[in-house]
Amino acid sequence: MIAQCAYVYCRHLLADPSAPCPRCGHPPDPADLRNPAFFLGAMASLQGLPPAMLDMHQILPAYPGIERYQLLAMDQLNIRTALLQSAPDEATSLQGNAALAEVARTHPGRFWASQFVDPRHPEALAQLQAAADRGHRVIKLLPVTGWRADDPSLVPFWAAMSELRLAAMVHTGFFTARHKEEEAAAGAYMSSTHADPLFFDKPCREFPDLRVILCHAGGAIGFEAAAQMISQHEHVWADLSGTGIFALQRLLAGVAVNWNKLFWGNDSPPYAYPLNLRLLLGALDRAGASTLAPALLHDNGARFAEDALA
C-alpha cells in the first residue's frame, strides 16, 4: 500500500507513516487532533500568518463545547470574525439556522451567521425576507441537492436576493464523499454535477448586483470556471476553503484570476485550523507567492465584508 496523509484535503505521499505529515501536520493517530496539547503546539508552529485574519467559511459541528473550542482557535490565530456556514436540518452533524443565529447573538462581533434556504421551497421568498429582517446578510445554498442556478423557475429567487442585498454562499466543485453516511441516513444524495460555477453566470448577468461567494472556488475541477466568474462579474467572489486548496494550487500554476476577490476559510472543525493553514501557506510558498497571504487571509475578506456584510 502507498503511504499517504489521511487528511482529505492533503493526501501527501509519506516517506514515514509513523511521523506527522510534513505538508499539513496531520498526526499518525487522528485522535491526537482533539488533544489540546497537540492542537496548541501545531498552532504555535505556524509561520507566515498576517497579524489579523478573517475566516470567511467556517462550520460548527453539533457537539458540546464546540463554541469554546472555536473561540480558542480564533483567539490563538487573531481571527477577528468568522463567517459561519449554515446547513439544512437533515445535516444533523452540523449546527443550522437557529443554532448559528444564537451563536452570533451570544458573541457579538465574532461571527456572521449565514442562513440555509432551499430556493425550491414554496416559502423560499418569505424565508429570505425573514432572514433579512433578522439582520442576516448571507444565505447558504446547496445546488448539489438537485437544482441548477440558471433554472428559469429561480429567477424570482435571484431577484429577491438582489433586492434584499443578500449574498449567496454557494457550494461549488466536487461534493466530498465523506458525507455518504449522513446522506444515506437522510435519504438525500448529493450530485456534484450541479456544482459547476458557470451555472451562476446567467443569474449574475440578469442581476448584476447579485452578490455570490463561490465556495471552494470550484475545487480541483471547476477552478477555471470560478476564476472566470470572479474576474468577469463585479459582485462574484470565491473562497479557498475545503477543496479550495486544490483550486488554489492550480490557480497558482498560472491561471489568470482576480486575486483581489479570493479569500480563505477553514470549513472544518476548529482542530483543523493548523492543518488547513499549513496547506495554504505551503502552497503559496512553493509557488513563490507568499506575499498573497495577507490578501487571502484578511484584506480581501475585509473588503467583501464592507460591501456585503455591513
N, C-alpha and C positions, 0 to 999 in steps of 0.2 A: 504493500500500500504506500502511496505517495504521502508523505507527511506535509500537511497544510495547516495553517492557522484555522481554528474553529470559528472565528468571528465571520459572520456572513458578509460584512462589508470589507473584508480584508482578503482572506484566502491566500495569504502569502505562503510561498514554499518554505518549509522549515528544515534547517540542517540539524537542529537539536530539538526534538519534540518535547523534551523534558524542561526546556527553558521558556520564558515568556517570548512571545512573538517579537522579533526585532523591529517589525514595522509598526504595529499598533500597540504592542504591550500586553495583548491578551494572555492571561496566565495559563499554564498547562492544566490546572484544575479550575474550571469555571466558577466553582463555589467561592474562590478567593475574591471574585469581583465584588461580592457583598460584604467582604471583610473591611471594616473601616480603616485598618492599618494599611492594607494594600491600596485601597482607594486613595487615601490621603498621600501615600508615597508616590503613586502614579500621577496625582495632580501636581505634586511638588516638582516632579521631574520635567514637566512641560516647559519648553523653551521657545521663545519667539512669539508669544502672545502679546497683543496690544494691551495698554493699561486698563482699558474699559472695553466690555463686549456686550453684544446683544445676541440672544438666542431666538432666531426667527422661525423655529419649528420644533416644538417640544411636546412630548406626550407625558401623561401622568398615569402609570399603571394603577389599577384599582386594588391596592393592598395597603394595610395600615402603616403609617409612618412615612408615606411617600412625600408628603409636603415638607416635612423636616429634612429629609434626605435631599430633596430638590433645592431647598433654600441653602443648605450647607454647601452644595456644589456651586450654586450661583455665587455665594459669598466668597468661596475659595478662588473662583475664577474672575471675580469682579464683573459678573454678568448683571447689569442693572435691571433688565426686564426680559422676560421670555414670552413669546407668542405660543399659546397652548392650543394644540390641535384637538378638536373635539372628535367624537366618534358616534356612530349610530348605536341605539340602545342594544342591538344584538351583539355588539362587541363588548361583552361583559368584562374583558380583561383590562379595558381602558376606561378612564373617567370620561363622562359625556357632558352634555349641555349644562344640566343643573349643577353637577359637582364642580365643573370648571368655573362656572359663574360665581359659585360660593368661594372658591379658592381666590379668584381675583378680587372679590369683595373683601375677604379677610386680610389680604396682603396688598393694600393699595399701592400702586406704582410699580409693583414687581411683576405683574402678569397682564397680558392681554388675552382674554379668553375668547376663542372662536366658538361658533355655534354650528352644529351639524344640521343641514337641511337636505332633503331629497327633493330635487326640483320637480319630480313627477308626482309628489304628494298633492292631493287635491287642495290642501290648505297651505301649500308652499308660499304663496304670496303673503298670506296673513302671517306666516311664521317669520318671513323676512321683516315685515313691518314690526312685529313684536320684538324681534332681536334688536332692531334699530332703536325702538322706543326704550329698550333697557340699556342702551348705550354701547352695545356690541358693534364692532366695525368690521369683523371678519367672519365669513361664512365658509365652513368646511364642506367640500363637495367631493363625492367619490364616483366618478364616471365608471369605474370598474364594476360597480353594482349593476350595470347593464344599460347605460344611456350614453348618447353622443351629444356633445355640447352644441353641435350645429344642427340638431334636430329642429325643424321649423316650429314644433309644438312648444319649444322652450323660449321662443322669442319674448313672450310676456315676462318670463322669469328674469331674463337678462335686462329687460327694460326696467324692471323693478329694482334689480341690483344696482344699475347705473343711477336711477333716480334717487335711491336712498343712499348713494355713495358708499355702498358696501363693497368690500374686497373679497374676491373668491380665492380661497386657499384650496387648490385642486391637485389631486394625485395625478402624476404623470409617470410614464415609464413602467417597467415590469413590476407587477404586484407580487412581493416576495412570497414564496411558497410556505414560509414558516407559519402562515396564518391558516393552513389547511385544516387543522383540528378544530379551530374556532369556527371556520366556515361550515364544517360538517355538523357541528353542534347546533348552529343556527339554521342549517338547511339552506344557506345562501352562498353561492360560489361566485368569486370574482372572475373577471376576464380582463387581462392586460391589453387586449385588442382595443378597448375603449379608452385607453390612457395615452393616446397619441396627442402631443401638444398642438398639432395642426388642427384638431377639431375645434380649437378655440379661435382660430383665425377668423372665421366668418362672424361669430358674435362680437369680436373685438373690432371688426370693420363696421358692423351695424351700429355698435355702441362704443365709439372711440374713447369715451370717458370711463368705460368699464375697467375696474382695477382687478388684475388677476395675478396670483402667485402660482407659478408652475412648480409645484413641489417636486423636488429631486431633479429638477432641470432635465427631465426626460430620461434620466438614468443612462445606462450603457447603450441603450437602443435609440432613444429619441433625443439625444443631446443636440444634434444638429438642428432638428426642428425647433427645439427650445431656444437655441441660440438665435435663430431667425426671428422667432416670436418676440423675444425681449429686445432685439435690436431694431425691429421694424415697427412695433407698437409702443406708443409712448407710455401707456399705463400697465404694461405687462412686465413682470419681474419673475425671477426664479430663485428658489433656494437650493442649497447644496447639501441637504440633509439626506440621511439614509443612502440609497443607491446614487444620490447626487455626487458622492465621492468618485464613482466611476465616470459620471458626466464630467466632473472637474478634470480628471486625469486626461480625458480625451480632448476637452477644450484647450487644455494647456499644450497639447501637441500641435496647435496651430490653427484651430477653428476660429474664424472671425466671429467675435461676440462683443457685446457692450458690457465690459467688466464692471461698469458703474451700476448695473442692475442685477447683480448676483449677490446673495447673502447666505450665511451659513445657519444651520440649525442642527440640534443634537438628534431629535426624533428617536430617542431611545430612553430606556430607564436612566436615572441620574448617574448610576455607576459607570455608564459607558462614555461619559464626557471625556475622560483622558484618552480612551481608545479612538473616538471619532476625531478629536482634535489632533492627535498624533498623525492620523491618516491625512487630514487636511494639510497640516504643516509640512509633513513629509512630501506630499505631492507637490506643493509649492516649491520646496527646497530642491527636489530633483529636477524640476523644470526651470530652475533659476528665477523663480517668480515670487520669492518670499516677500517682496515689497507689496504684494497684493493683500497680505494678511490683515492689515488694519481696515481696508475697504470691505473685505468679505466678512470680517468678524465684528465690525462696528459701523463704519461710516455709511455704507450703502443701506443697511437696515435702518439707521437713524434717519436718512432721507426718506425712505419709504414710510416710516412711522410719522414723520412730519406731514407727509402728503395724505396718507390714508388712515392713520390711526388717531390723529389729533381730534 
